[in-house]
Amino acid sequence: MLRVVVMVSGGGTNLQAILDAIDSGKITNASVEAVISNNSGAYALERARNHHIPAVCVSPKSYPDRAAFNQALLETVKQYRPDLIVLAGFLVTIPPEMIKEYRNRIINIHPSLIPSFCGVGYYGLKVHEAALKRGVKITGATVHYVDEGVDSGPILLQKAVEVKEGDTPETLQRRVMEEAEWQILPEAINRIANK
Ligand code: GRF
């Protein structure tokens, strides 16, 4: 059984897709041991509690400096002995110590086809705004391993999504989530769980 810890900052629709995929048997040999957030108000924590999964908040506001927060974050993660850490909309830079400790065991979902619209400053709606501004006809999502860079680790899975006439950043974000993110993130976990 692959022990998974999911890290989240927001609504947690990707987390929900993972939990649903486990419940429906699309993901086998994996269990979510904990959901960790930097944001106590994240609805993702509520989704975890509804599933009777430990929901833990480690907020930077509770620590005197970044180093203390990073240490607390790493200690919290370690408590759950994860085989895999899934960043599902986690808006905090992963501390270098955590990347070192869990090399090739941290994956992230990014809402574009890397190497387009990724790296520093490309998160959330900004990614889709940039895609629309550039006028691409195809965008999508990427699951990649996390290394010391931003969105620079080895790519695991990608899925393309059509940009449609009249799209706004919001409509495009929604389509990328429905057609790509919610599909490939569970699929990546299932592949890792089943080698
Ligand atoms: C997703 O678009 C994901 O790709 C990005 O943050 C968003 C998270 O959404 N990194 P949710 O919290 O899973 O609903």
Residues whose N, C-alpha, C, O or C-beta is under 5 A from the ligand:
A	BS01	GRF	G10 G11 G12 T13 N14 L15 A88 G89 I109 H110 P111
